[in-house]
Amino acid sequence: MPRVNRTIVLSLLVISSSVFLLFQLYYYRKYVGKAGPHILSRTGHLTSSDVQWQTVKKFLALAQRFRLPMFLADTAALGLLSQDALRQRDRQVREPHCSFLCTDRPITSFAVYANLWKYDPGFLLAAEQKGFELLQLRGEDPRLASLDTLSGEEIPLHFLLRLNGHVIQVVFLYERSGNYLWHGALRLRAHADRSFAPFKMLDYGRHAGVYDRPQLVLTVLDGLDVQVPHNISRFLSEQRHARFLECRYRDAHNFLQQLFPDDSSAAAVDFRRKAKSLLHVAARTLALLDIPFWLSSGTCLGWFRQCGIISYSRDVDVGIFIRDFRWDIVAAFRNAGLSLKHKFGKVEDSLELSFVSDDVKLDIFFFYEDGDIVWNGGTQAKSGKKFKYVFPRFSLCWAELLELKVRVPCETLDYVTANYGASWSVPVKSWDWKSSPSNVQENGAWPPAEWAGLIQVY
């Protein structure tokens, strides 16, 4: 072989070897030489877990650079965590790994307190430079809505950042007047790219949700500094039951401004003030007992129809499932300053409690589950007659009334219609609890020999 050919071949070998060496150094520095799990699988190709870890790593680096205090809200990742797991990770795991953040889901969810988000185009520009594609979801600010102002300015609700097919969801949490955190529903507009993310798999956004403010702790997960809720199990429980229903301000405005103006007399204003105070006391007392309740009867109707208290109702009504009854409930309300007005029925049948504070009555109706219906009972003290109020089964959602986070039946229209009929939107000031409700049924009578224990009036 001529000498010149051997020289050319040797040069080509040297060049190719150098290129391959540089390629190896690049991959070592980018993927293997840094803290965290090994990024190349045994096959030499990026796996979904590799992509997920890298995407989360880049996102957290951006958040730290722009001082955005994100915390991990991903249900799959948090479900892998416990306080024991966090402690054991540092003791037992000695090699790069991805145990918590690599969930094999195409989405990782984070949350941020919206009051700490200062719109900075630099963050979005930096994300774009890192290769992220961005989809912003915005909506009206419900905190600015009222009976007088029916809409507010738009605010960011969700950011979706996509890199190499993996999506980071950022949920914005806003402080509401009832001292809780709220996030909005994720609604795509007509021009939005519906293939941007697997929207049905998102942890957040199918509906609005509310949470108590979680205490956060900083830990190290899979080699990355991450904030997580201190009480993970509680946060996950809240997430499963977080659905929130906004007050129907537009319908309430039409009802009060155009059809049935609310009573503005001194007596009506005074009652609404007392009712608000009583509802807050009831909520605090039942929270201490860990007893969930919801707005029932006229109080539920007031929230649904007019975003407030019905001034001529003269009482506050709440519902509790009988399975949540506790024997110390009477003592707890007495300790809160309420007096027991009456106790009807028994735990097994038609239990009803009524308390009074500042001349306003709090009625607690206990609900019994029976197949595809639920019902609560009523008792006429002078005759011993029993009554039964039947409702279709319902689930519970959060809502806000009088600057208080409360529960209401998610199927509110069905609930209200069952109780008040199809004409629920028309006020009825003459109301007979024994005959006026659409769902009332006679249910026999208590034996006279048992009245002393089952019909107690104070």
N, C-alpha and C positions, 0 to 999 in steps of 0.2 A: 504494500500500500504506500503511495507517495507520502513524503514527510508532511506536506501541507495539510493533508487530510487528517493525519493523526493529531495535529495541532488544533484543528477546528473541532474535532470530536472531543478532545480534552477540554477545550474552552467551554463547549456546550455542557459538558458534564459538571464543570465547576459552577457555571451559572445556574444550572438547574438545581444543583445541591444547595447553593446559596439561597435561592428562592424558596426551596422547601424548608430550609432552616429558619428563614425569616417568618414563613407561614406558621411553623411550629411555635416560635417565640411569641407571635401575635396571639395565637390561641391560648398559650400558657398564661400570658399576662391578662388577657380579657376574660377567660373563663375558669382557669384552674388555679392561677396564682393568687386569687383574691379570697377573702373570707367568705364562707358560705358553702353551699353544696357544690359538688362537682357538676359542671354544666354538660359535659359530653357524656352520653350514656355509653355502654359497652360497645354498642354498634358504631359509635363515632358520629351519630346523628342527634340532633336536638329532639328531645321528647317533649310532650305537652307540659310535663312538670318543669323541665328546664326552661321552657319559654315562660311559664307562669312565674317562676322565681325571678328570672331576669327582668320581666316586665314590672313586677312589684318592686324590685330593687331600684330600677330607674325612676319609678313613680315616687317612691319614698325619698329618694335623693332630691328630686325636684321640690317636693313638699318641704323638706328640710331647708333647702336653699332659699325658698321664699317664705320660710317661717309660718307654714300652714300646719297647725296642730291636728293632723289627721289621726283618727283612731280606727282600729280594725273593727268592722261591723259585719264581716262576712260570717254567715251562720255556719257554713261548713267548716271553716277554719276554727271558729270559736268553739264549735262542737267537739273539736279534737283537744281542746284545752281544758285544764283544771289547774288549781293551785299546786296539786301534787305533781302534775305533769311538768309544770314550769320549773319546779325545784329539781325534779329528777333529770330533766334534760341536761342541766349543767353538770350534774354529778356523774351521769352514766354515759352520755354520748361524747365520744372523743374524736369522731371523724366527721368530715363535711357531710351534711344530710339536708333533706328538706322534708321535715315530718309534719309541720303544721300548715304552712302556707301553700304547699303543693297539694291541692285537693282534687286535681284532675277535672275541675270544672272550668269552663271557658270564661268565668267572671270572678273577680275578687272585689268585694265591697268595702269601702271605707266611708266614714262619716266625718263631717267637720262642723263645728259650731259656726253658724252663719255670721254671728256678730264679730267673729275673728277673721272673716273673709273680707279683705279689702280688694276690690276688683283691680287686678294688676295685669295689664296686657302682657307684661314681661313673663309671667308664669305660663300663659298660653303660648306665647312665642317660643319660650324655651322648650315646652313640651313638644311643639311642632318640630323644633330643631333636633330633638331626640328621636324623632320618627313617629310620635304619637299622632293619631288622627282623633279629632275632637268632635263630639256631638253635644251641644248645650240644650238642655230642656228648661224652659222658663215658664212661669205662670203668674197669675195675679196674687198679690200679697193679701191673704185673708185678714191679717191683723189690721188693715186699713178699712176693711169693709164694716158697715154698720147699717142700721135702718135708714140713715140719712145719706150715707155714701155707699153705693152698691158695688163699687169696684175700686181696686187700688192699682198702684204701679206694678209692673212686672219685676219679678225677682228670680234669681237662679234657683232651681229646684234640684236638678241632677246634672252632673257632668259624666259623660261616658268617654273614656280615653282608650283607644284601641292601638295595640302594637303587636305585630306578628300574629294576628288572629285572637289574641287575648285581650279582654276588656276589663278596665278598671272603672268601677262605678263609684262616684263620689256623691254622697247624699248630704244635702244641706239641712241642718237642724236649726230651727228658729225658736226663740223664746216666745211663748204665748202668755197672755195676761193671767191665765190660771196657774202660772209657775210650772210649766211643763214644756217639753221640747216637741216640736211638730215638724214633719216633713210632708211635702206635697205629693200628689199622685203624678205619675209619669204619663203624660199624654203627648203622643206624636202628632205633629201638625201635618197638614196635607202634603207638604213638599218634603217631609223628612224621609231619610233613607231607612226603610224598614228592614233592610238586611244588615244594618250596621252592627247589631248585636242580637244575641238570642234573647229577646225581650221577655219571653215567657219564663226564662230561668232566673230573672233578676230577683234578688232577695227583697228589694224595696221598689215601690212605685206602682204596684197594681192598684193600690189605694193609698190615701193619705194615712199617716200613722202618728202616734204620740208616745212619748216616753218620759219617765222621770230622768232627771239629769244624772248620768252615771258617774261614779268616781272612777278616774282613769289611773292606770299604773303603766310605767314604762318598763318594758322587758326586752329581751333579745329572743327573736324567733328565727330559726334557720339562718343565723348569722346577721340578721337585720334588726335595727332598733325600731320597735313598734309599740305604740300605745294600745292598750286593751282595757275593756271594762274590768274593774276590780272584782265585781260579782258577776261572773260570766253567766251562770245559770239563771240569775234573775233577769239579766239583759235579754237572754234568749227567750225566756218566758214572756217578757214584755213584747218581744218582736212577734211572737206567735199570736198575740191578742192585741195588736196595736191599732187595728183599723179605726179610723176616725171619720165621723160624719160632720160636715160643716153645717152650721145653721143656714136655713134657706132664707137669706136676707131679702132677696128680691120678692119672694112670695109673701114674706112677713110685712115688707114695706107696703105692698099692694093691699094686704088685709087691713093694716092699721091706718094707712093714709087715705085709702080710697073707699073702703067698705065699712069697717067698724073701728072708728077712732077709739083709742084706749082711754080709760078713765084717768083723768089727771087731777082728780080731787085730792085734798089733803089726806083723806082716809085711805084712798087707793095707794097713794105714794107711801104712806106709812106702812101699809100692809106689805108692799113689795120690799121695803127695807127690812122689815122683820122676817119675811120669808127668806130673803137672801141670807140673813144671819143664821136662821134656823137650819137651812140647807148646808151651810158651811160647818156648823156644829155637828150635824148628823154625819157628814162625810168624814170629819176627823174622828168621831167616835167609832164609826164602823171600820175605819182604816186601822185603828188601834186593835180592834178585834179580828182583823183580817177577814172581814165579811164583805164580799162584793154586793153592791146594790145597783139599781137602775131607777131612772125616773119613771113613774107609773101614773096612770089615771090622768087627772087634770094637769099635773105638773109636766107629764110627758106631752100632753096635748099643747100646753103653752109653749114648750120649747119648739115643737114641730110646726105649729101654726103661726106663732108670732115672735119666736126667738126670745121669749121672756115668760114672766109669771102672769097667769090670768088673775086679774085683781079681784074679781068677785068670787074666786074659788074659796078663799079664806082658809086654806090649809095647804100643806106640802105632802105629796104622796110619793112613796118609794116602794119598790118591789125587791124581795129577796127570795131566792130559792130555799125551800125548807131544808134542803141538805146542808145549807150553810148556817142553819140556826145554832146559836150557842146560848146556854142557860144564863150566862152572865150578862146578856144584852140589856136587861132591865137595869141592873146595877150600874152598868157603864153609862147609860143615858142619865140616870139619876146623878151620878158623879159629875156629869157634864152640865148639870143645872136644870134638867128637864124633869117634869113630873109625869108619872104614869096616869093617863086619863082612863083608859080601859084596856082590858085583856079579854079577848074572846077566843073560844075554841081551845084546841090542844095541838101539840106538835103533830100528832097523827092525822089531824083533820081540822081544816079551816082556821088555823091560828092567825090572829090579827092583834097587833099592838098599836096603841095610840098614846102619844105623849103630847105635852103642851108646854110652850115656852112663850112668855110675853103675849099671851092671849092668842097665839097662833098654834094650830094643831099639826103634829107630824104623824101621819098614818103610815104604818109599815104593814104591807100586805105580803104574806108568805105564799109562795107559789109551789104547786104540786105538779109533778110531771106524770102524765098518763098517756102512754102511746104517742100519737101524733098531736096531742094537745097539752096545754098546761092550764091550770086554773087556780084561782084564789077564792077563798071563802068570805062570806059576810054573815053577821049575826044580828038579828033584831033583839035588843035587850029586853023589851017589855013582853015579848011573846015567845022568845026562844027559837023563832023561825031561822032556818039556815038558808043561805043563798050561795050560788056558785057562779063565778064569772069565767067564761071559757075563752081561751086565746089559742090561735095556731102556734105551734112551736116557733121559737125565735132564738137567734144568737145575740150576743151583746157587743156593741161598739162603743167607742168613746165619743164624747161630744163636750161642748162647753156651754154652761149656763151660769149667768151671774158671776163671771170670772172664776168659775170652778170647773175642774175637769170631772165629768160625771159619765156614767154609762147610760145608754139608751138601747132599746131593741134595734138591732140593725134593720130589721124589717119594720121600720117605724110606721109606715102607712098601713100595713096589715094590722099592726097592733092597735093603732088608733081607730081604724075602721071597725075592728071587732068590738071595741068598747063604746064607740060613739056613732057608729053607723056611717052610711055614705055621706050624710050631711054634717060631718064633723067640723067642716070649715065655717059653719054658721053657729055663732054663740048661742048657748041656751043657759039663761040665768036661773030658771026654775028647774032644779034638778033633784029627782028623787032616786037615791042610790038603790032602792029596792025594785024600781020599775023602769027608770029611764035608760039604763045601759042596754045596748043592743044584745049583749052577750050574757045577760043575767038569766039564771034558771033557779027555780025553787028547789031546795035540796033537803026537804024534811025539816025536822025540828029536834032540838036537844031535849032529852028526857028531863022533866022537871026535877027529878031527884039529883041531877048532876049540875043544875044551874049554879049552885054556889061555887063550884070549881071551874066552870066553863064560861060564866058570864059575870065578869068582875068589873064594876064601874066605880071609879074613885072621884 
